[in-house]
């Protein structure tokens, strides 16, 4: 049996969904749900990246408690938001949201 974990990060909430394919049918179970609201930094709306990372870790822990044999993990975010990473691809410089703004500004 194949097990998967999907994270859906929406404009106002996020969730972790476990999926299993059993007898040719997909079974979905919501494992974790949490609020997702942008925070304002320097006049721009940004994702609360550290808190979202904590929620992903919490969701992963709950998913592993639900089913320890996860085959794959996927993350879907709202299509108009993005993360700019450092050269080392470590913690992000800025996570911008275009929700409710005239467009984000990017620091030089």
C-alpha positions in Angstrom: 0.0 0.0 0.0 1.3 3.5 -0.9 1.1 6.4 1.6 1.6 10.0 0.7 1.6 13.3 2.6 0.4 16.6 1.0 0.7 20.0 2.5 -1.7 22.7 1.2 -0.6 26.3 2.2 -3.5 28.6 1.4 -4.2 32.3 1.9 -5.8 31.9 5.3 -5.0 28.3 6.4 -2.8 25.4 5.9 -3.3 21.7 6.2 -1.6 18.3 6.0 -3.5 15.5 4.3 -2.5 11.9 4.4 -3.4 9.9 1.3 -3.4 6.1 0.9 -4.1 4.0 -2.1 -5.9 0.9 -1.0 -7.7 -1.6 -3.2 -7.4 0.9 -6.1 -9.0 3.7 -4.2 -7.6 6.9 -2.8 -8.4 7.5 0.9 -7.7 11.0 2.3 -7.4 12.0 5.9 -6.8 15.5 7.3 -3.9 15.1 9.7 -3.2 18.8 10.7 -4.8 22.2 10.1 -3.5 25.6 11.1 -4.1 29.3 10.4 -2.0 31.1 7.8 -2.0 34.8 7.9 0.6 37.2 6.3 2.6 39.5 8.5 3.7 43.0 7.5 7.4 43.7 7.2 8.7 47.0 5.8 5.3 47.8 4.2 5.1 44.4 2.4 2.9 41.5 3.4 5.1 38.4 3.9 4.6 34.8 4.9 5.4 34.0 8.5 8.1 31.6 7.2 9.5 30.4 10.6 6.0 29.6 11.9 5.0 27.9 8.7 8.1 25.7 9.0 7.1 24.8 12.5 3.6 23.8 11.3 5.1 21.6 8.5 7.2 19.8 11.1 4.2 19.4 13.3 2.2 18.1 10.4 5.0 15.7 9.5 5.1 14.4 13.0 1.4 13.8 13.1 1.5 12.1 9.8 4.3 9.7 10.9 2.3 8.9 14.0 -0.7 8.1 11.7 1.3 6.1 9.2 5.1 5.6 9.5 5.4 4.3 5.9 5.1 7.5 3.9 6.3 7.1 0.3 6.2 10.7 -0.8 5.6 14.3 0.3 4.3 17.3 -1.7 3.8 20.9 -0.9 1.3 23.2 -2.7 1.3 27.0 -2.0 -0.8 29.8 -3.2 0.4 30.5 -6.8 1.3 34.2 -6.5 3.5 34.0 -3.5 7.2 33.2 -3.5 10.3 32.8 -1.4 13.7 34.3 -2.1 16.5 32.1 -0.7 20.1 33.0 0.2 22.9 31.8 -2.0 23.3 28.8 0.3 19.6 28.1 0.0 19.3 28.3 3.8 16.8 30.5 5.5 15.0 32.9 3.2 15.8 36.5 2.8 12.1 37.3 2.3 8.8 35.5 1.7 6.5 37.8 -0.2 2.8 37.7 -0.6 0.9 39.7 -3.3 -2.3 39.4 -1.3 -3.8 42.8 -0.6 -0.8 44.8 -2.0 -0.1 46.5 -5.3 2.8 44.1 -5.6 5.7 43.3 -3.4 9.0 45.1 -3.3 12.3 43.3 -3.3 15.2 44.6 -1.2 18.3 45.3 -3.2 
